Structures are given as structure tokens and as C-alpha cells.
Amino acid sequence: MENLMFVYCSSKIIWTLLVTILGYASSLPVRDDSICTAEELAKYSIIFTGKWSQTAFPKQYPLYRPPAQWSSMLGVTHSSDYSMWKKNEYASNGVRDFAEKGEAWVLMKEIEEAGEKIQSVHGIFSAPAISSGTGQTSTELEVRSRHPLVSFVVRIVPSPDWFVGIDSLNLCEGDHWVEEVSVDLFPYDAGTDSGFTFSSPNFATIPQDTVTEITCSSPSHPANSFYYPKLKILPPIAQVTMVKLKKNQLGLPIPHLNQPAKSNEILDTISETPLDCEVSQWSSWGLCRGPCRKPGTKIRTRFVLLHPANNGTPCPNLDEETGCEPDNCV
């Protein structure tokens, strides 16, 4: 009987230990970068190319006050324990300030605090702004085997709270670093401002919404600056390319020669987006004009809301005439 009790107690202890161990293991964070066995350090050149042209995005294209342009790039190399921003999740206060106003101080503070608290951030990088919708800017970044992920944001200027960027791109593939990678970029809404157009006034979204991708049909509203219902998908508004820097015999990285892109080179890589004419509703009919007791005419008018571009549907007639009988004849 004593042997049976001993076996029972031993089994119970073993089972308790097993449950505890499994429970602890299941609570551990899943690390996408834990399998990176590449060399400890790698350096990359990152080249951001703006493709925001009037040819590709003719609707409400900003020509002045201010014209279409890009903010500076703010990015970070990190582990999977950190996230700068994520689609369908709420933007942090730092991302909100950057997306709405281009102010980076709060976002920089958030990145630094994450690095100090959980050692999830290796480094911050930035690249100069681009003063037009098309053009290039570049910088260099450094990744480590424990911090192989890259994230960044670039604000669309002007806009309510729109930006482009990358969330946690892994540059490590097992035992080696990716030599080169290019990613097409599309606009995102930070979910903190409710404007529909590039020049919308500041109108806070209350309660705050999540970060969402802007498409040719979402938000589904004709006032939306990216609303192109005839398209299946928007053309990329920008592109980012990362190239691993090689070392010369002295052990120094070879600089990536980044020549400024000519606008024609960028425009040739994208198709023209047709924009149909949009007109207002008809006005009321005007007064009937003509001699008394004889047929007269009256006119109604409408005006152009949006001029066509890139072989879009042309505008219809803006005035219409019909017969009538003059009133108040003496």
C-alpha cells in the first residue's frame, strides 16, 4: 500500500512539474528573428524613391501651398520585441505626430525607451526630405543577428495623417543576409485625422481608428484624393530598395553610388492613371426669354468639379437649353 502511495505522489509531482514547464514555455514570446545565424553585423544602403507624380495620381494633385513632397525618413533596426507601427493596430502618439505634422521628437523618445527597456532596438536611421513628389533620398543602416528587422515611416506632404513605410522587414535569411530587396510602397492612414483630401483641415478622429491601407476604393468616398473606382489597385506611390554593402580589402564598406533620379526615369516605370471628368448637378432653370406670345428659351448650367486627365472621360456639355413660354407678358 505504501508503494502505491509513493508511486501516486511521484506521478503527481512529475505531472505538476510538466504542466508548469509547458505553461512557462507557452508564455515565452515568439521571436521571428531567433533563427538568424548570419554574421553578427551587416550594413545596408537604403534608397527611397518617390513615385508620386501627377501622371500616376492626377486627382487633386497638390501643385502649391505646399506642392507634393515627402518628409524625411525616420527608421529603426530592431528585434521582434519592438514594433514602430502595424496595419490594423492603433498608432502610437509618436507615429501620430509624425504622420500629421512631421514632428519626430515623440517617436524618437518612444524608440529610445523601447531600446533601454527591453533591448529591442539596435539603431535609428534617417534620410533627408524630398522637395517634390518624385525623386530619391538615401542613407545607411546597420543590422545585427539579434536585430535583423527594419521599420520606417515617411510622411506624405500635404496630407491629413497619411504616410508610407515598412513594418518589420527581415533582412536575415537563416545563415546569411539578403543581398538586395525592393518593396513597392502604398499609402496608409494613421487613423488619427478624418480628412479625405491632401489639403483637408485638421479634424481629429474621435475615437482614434487603427492604421489602414488607403486603396483606390477605400475610403469609398468620391472626395477621397486616392479614389479611383476604375482601377483594381493603386500604382505604387513610392519604392524602397536596400542593398547590402560589401567590404573592400581594408575592411571598409564600399559606398553605394546613389545618383539623383531623373523624373523621366521614374515616370517611365509607371502607367498613366486615367481620370474622368466630374461635373456638378444642374442648376435651376433660368428665366424664359423671348418675345411675348411666341416660343422662348431657358437655360440651366453646371460646372466642372474635376478636369479629366490621361485620356479619361471628357467633360459633357455644361449648359442645356429648352423651349418655354415667356411669363408675365403684357
C-alpha positions in Angstrom: 0.0 0.0 0.0 2.9 2.3 0.9 4.5 1.6 -2.5 1.3 2.5 -4.3 1.1 5.8 -2.4 4.7 6.6 -3.3 4.0 5.9 -7.0 0.9 8.1 -6.8 2.7 11.0 -5.1 5.7 10.8 -7.5 3.4 10.8 -10.5 1.5 13.8 -9.2 4.8 15.8 -8.7 6.1 14.9 -12.1 2.8 15.9 -13.7 2.8 19.2 -11.8 6.3 20.0 -13.0 5.4 19.1 -16.6 2.4 21.4 -16.6 4.5 24.2 -15.1 7.2 23.8 -17.7 4.8 23.7 -20.6 2.9 26.7 -19.3 6.1 28.7 -19.0 7.2 27.7 -22.5 3.9 28.7 -24.0 4.1 32.1 -22.3 7.5 32.9 -23.9 7.4 35.4 -26.8 7.7 34.0 -30.3 10.8 35.6 -31.9 10.8 35.6 -35.7 14.5 36.7 -35.6 15.7 34.0 -33.2 16.8 31.7 -36.1 19.2 34.3 -37.6 22.6 32.7 -37.7 24.2 35.2 -40.2 27.4 37.1 -39.3 26.9 39.4 -36.4 26.9 42.7 -38.3 25.7 43.9 -41.8 25.4 47.3 -43.3 22.9 48.4 -46.0 22.3 51.3 -48.2 18.6 52.2 -48.2 17.2 54.2 -51.1 13.7 55.7 -51.0 12.2 56.7 -54.4 9.1 58.9 -54.6 6.8 58.0 -57.5 4.0 60.5 -56.5 3.6 62.1 -59.9 0.6 64.0 -61.5 0.6 61.3 -64.2 0.1 58.4 -61.8 -2.1 60.3 -59.3 -3.9 63.1 -61.2 -6.8 63.6 -58.8 -6.4 66.7 -56.6 -2.6 66.5 -57.2 -1.0 69.2 -54.9 0.7 71.8 -57.1 1.3 74.5 -54.5 0.7 75.5 -50.8 2.6 73.2 -50.4 3.3 71.2 -53.5 3.5 67.4 -53.4 6.6 66.3 -51.4 8.0 63.8 -48.9 9.1 64.3 -45.3 12.4 63.0 -44.0 12.6 59.2 -43.4 12.7 58.0 -39.8 13.6 54.4 -39.3 14.9 51.8 -36.8 16.6 48.4 -36.8 15.2 46.1 -34.2 14.1 42.7 -32.9 10.6 41.3 -33.0 10.1 42.6 -29.4 9.6 46.1 -30.9 7.1 47.5 -33.4 7.1 51.0 -34.8 3.7 50.7 -36.4 1.4 47.9 -37.6 -1.5 47.7 -40.0 -4.9 47.3 -38.3 -3.4 48.4 -34.9 -3.5 51.8 -33.2 -0.7 54.2 -34.0 1.4 55.4 -31.1 1.5 59.1 -30.1 4.8 59.4 -31.8 3.6 57.9 -35.1 0.5 60.2 -34.9 2.7 63.3 -34.5 4.9 62.3 -37.4 2.1 61.3 -39.7 0.1 64.5 -39.0 2.8 67.1 -38.6 6.1 65.5 -39.5 7.3 66.0 -35.9 9.7 63.2 -34.9 10.6 64.1 -31.2 7.9 61.9 -29.5 8.6 59.0 -31.9 12.3 59.2 -31.2 11.6 59.1 -27.5 9.4 56.0 -27.9 12.2 54.3 -29.8 14.8 55.2 -27.2 12.6 54.0 -24.3 12.0 50.7 -26.1 15.7 50.2 -26.6 16.5 50.9 -23.0 13.7 48.9 -21.5 13.9 45.6 -23.4 17.0 46.0 -25.6 14.9 45.5 -28.7 16.3 48.4 -30.7 19.8 48.4 -32.3 19.8 51.7 -34.1 17.9 54.7 -35.5 18.5 56.0 -39.1 17.1 58.9 -41.1 17.3 60.3 -44.6 16.6 63.8 -45.9 13.2 65.0 -47.1 12.4 65.2 -50.9 11.0 68.5 -52.0 8.9 67.1 -54.8 6.6 64.1 -55.3 9.3 62.3 -57.4 12.9 61.9 -56.5 15.3 59.9 -54.3 16.8 60.1 -50.8 19.1 57.6 -49.2 21.1 56.8 -46.1 22.8 53.7 -44.5 21.7 51.4 -41.7 23.2 48.7 -39.6 21.6 45.4 -38.6 22.7 42.6 -36.2 21.8 39.0 -35.9 19.7 39.8 -32.8 18.2 42.9 -34.5 17.6 42.0 -38.2 14.3 43.8 -38.7 13.8 47.2 -40.4 10.9 49.6 -40.0 10.5 53.2 -41.1 7.9 55.9 -41.9 7.8 58.7 -44.4 5.0 61.3 -44.3 3.0 62.2 -47.4 3.1 66.0 -47.6 0.5 67.5 -47.7 -2.0 65.1 -46.1 -4.1 64.8 -43.0 -2.2 61.8 -41.5 -1.0 59.7 -44.4 2.3 58.0 -44.7 4.2 55.2 -46.4 6.6 52.8 -44.7 7.7 49.3 -43.9 6.8 47.3 -40.8 9.5 44.8 -39.6 11.1 43.7 -42.8 13.5 40.9 -42.0 16.9 41.2 -43.8 18.2 37.9 -42.4 17.5 34.6 -44.2 18.8 31.8 -41.9 22.6 31.9 -42.1 23.0 34.8 -44.5 21.9 38.4 -45.1 19.8 39.4 -48.0 21.9 41.0 -50.7 19.2 43.3 -52.1 15.5 43.8 -51.7 13.0 46.2 -53.2 9.5 46.9 -51.9 6.7 48.9 -53.6 5.0 51.3 -51.1 1.4 52.3 -50.9 -0.3 55.0 -48.8 -1.5 54.3 -45.2 -3.9 56.3 -43.0 -2.7 56.6 -39.4 -6.3 56.7 -38.1 -5.9 59.9 -36.2 -7.3 62.5 -38.6 -10.5 62.4 -40.5 -9.6 64.4 -43.6 -10.4 63.0 -47.1 -8.2 65.2 -49.3 -4.5 66.2 -49.4 -5.3 69.7 -48.2 -8.0 68.8 -45.6 -8.0 70.9 -42.4 -7.0 69.2 -39.1 -10.0 67.3 -37.8 -9.1 64.7 -35.2 -10.7 61.2 -35.5 -12.5 60.5 -32.2 -12.3 57.8 -31.1 -9.0 57.1 -32.8 -9.1 54.5 -35.6 -6.5 51.8 -36.5 -3.8 52.2 -39.2 -5.4 51.2 -42.5 -4.2 51.0 -46.1 -5.6 53.5 -48.5 -6.8 51.9 -51.7 -8.4 53.1 -55.0 -11.8 52.2 -53.4 -11.2 52.7 -49.7 -12.3 55.0 -48.2 -15.2 54.6 -50.5 -15.9 58.3 -51.0 -15.6 60.5 -54.1 -13.9 63.2 -52.1 -11.0 60.9 -51.3 -7.9 62.0 -53.0 -6.9 58.4 -53.8 -10.4 57.4 -55.0 -10.0 55.8 -58.5 -13.0 53.4 -58.8 -12.0 52.2 -62.3 -8.7 50.9 -61.0 -8.2 47.5 -59.4 -5.2 48.6 -57.5 -3.3 51.9 -57.0 0.1 52.2 -58.7 2.9 52.3 -56.1 3.3 55.8 -54.7 6.9 55.1 -53.7 9.5 52.3 -53.6 12.4 51.4 -51.2 15.5 49.4 -52.1 18.0 48.1 -49.6 21.4 46.9 -50.9 23.9 45.1 -48.7 27.3 47.0 -48.6 30.3 44.9 -49.4 33.7 45.3 -47.8 36.9 46.1 -49.6 40.3 44.8 -48.7 40.7 47.4 -46.0 37.5 46.1 -44.3 35.6 49.3 -45.0 32.2 49.4 -46.6 32.1 50.4 -50.3 29.7 53.4 -50.6 26.6 52.9 -52.7 26.7 55.4 -55.6 23.2 56.9 -55.5 22.7 59.3 -58.4 19.7 61.5 -58.2 16.8 60.0 -60.2 15.6 61.9 -63.3 11.9 62.4 -63.2 11.6 60.7 -66.7 13.2 57.6 -65.3 10.6 57.3 -62.6 7.6 58.2 -64.7 8.6 55.6 -67.4 8.2 52.8 -64.8 4.5 53.5 -64.1 1.4 53.7 -66.2 -0.8 56.7 -66.6 -3.9 56.7 -64.4 -7.0 57.9 -66.3 -9.1 60.5 -64.5 -12.7 61.0 -65.7 -14.3 64.4 -65.7 -16.6 65.2 -62.8 -19.4 67.8 -63.0 -21.8 69.4 -60.6 -25.6 68.9 -60.5 -27.6 71.0 -62.9 -28.7 74.5 -61.6 -32.3 75.5 -61.6 -33.7 76.6 -65.0 -33.2 80.3 -65.7 -35.9 82.8 -66.8 -37.7 82.2 -70.1 -36.5 84.7 -72.6 -38.3 85.6 -75.8 -41.0 87.8 -77.3 -44.5 87.7 -75.8 -46.9 85.1 -77.1 -44.1 83.4 -79.0 -41.9 80.4 -78.0 -38.9 81.3 -75.9 -35.9 79.5 -74.4 -34.5 79.0 -70.9 -31.1 77.7 -69.9 -29.6 75.7 -67.0 -25.9 75.2 -66.3 -23.4 73.1 -64.4 -19.7 73.4 -63.7 -16.6 71.2 -63.7 -15.7 69.7 -60.3 -12.7 67.7 -61.7 -11.0 68.1 -65.0 -10.1 64.9 -66.9 -6.5 63.7 -67.3 -4.6 60.9 -69.0 -7.3 60.1 -71.6 -10.1 60.0 -69.0 -13.7 60.6 -70.0 -14.1 64.2 -71.3 -16.5 66.6 -69.7 -20.1 66.8 -71.1 -21.8 70.0 -72.1 -22.0 72.4 -69.3 -25.2 74.2 -70.3 -28.6 73.0 -71.6 -31.4 74.9 -73.4 -35.0 74.1 -73.7 -38.2 75.7 -75.1 -40.6 77.6 -72.9 -43.4 80.2 -73.0 -42.5 83.6 -71.6 -44.2 84.6 -68.4 -45.6 87.9 -67.3 -46.2 89.1 -70.8 -48.3 92.4 -71.1 
